[in-house]
Amino acid sequence: MTKLKKHSGLSKVLKVRKGGTITLRQTGLNHKTGKKSGAVNRSKRKNSTLSKADYKRLKKVI
């Protein structure tokens, strides 16, 4: 069986920290932010972490 290639697009989006947790940028901040409230825009600036179920699924691909 051949070696699995990493998904290059996904590896550009996700960042792996020292402890093994994976962080990603929240969606919805590229455009159409004028109609959203300021609190929503500010809260989306923070990175979020990947859930355990997604981590197990995407661990091989990164």
N, C-alpha and C positions, 0 to 999 in steps of 0.2 A: 504494500500500500504506500502511496506517495505521501510526502509531507504536506500538511495543511498550510496553505499560505495565509498570512494575516490579512485582514481586511484593511487596506490602507486608508480608506475614507473614515472608517470607524476609529482607527488609531489616532487620527488627527483631531477627533472630537473629544475623545475620552482621555483623561489624565490619570495615571496610576500613581498613588502616593506611596510613601515609604512603608506604611503599615499594610499595604495591600488594598486599601479602599480605593474605589474608582469614583472620580468626580466628573461632572459634566455641566455644561452651561445650560441654563434654563431657556426655554423657547419663548418667543413672543416679544423680542426686543429689537428686531431689525427695522420694522416699519409699522405704521399705524399705532404709534404709541401716544399720539395726541389725544385720542378719545379715551384712553385708559387713565385711571387715577394715578396720582403721583406715588401713592403708597404701593400700588401694584408694581409700577416701574422700578421703584427702589428695591422692593423685595426680590424682584427677578434678577437683580445684579449679582446676588450671591449665588455661588455654585451649589448644586445639590449633589447628593451622593446616590450611587446606584444601589438598588435594592439587592438583597441576597439572592433572590430568584433570578434576576437579570445577570448578576455577577456570575453565577454558576453557568448560565447559558452562554455568556459572552467571553468567558475566561479563555477558551481555546482560540477564539478569533482574533484577540488583541495581540 
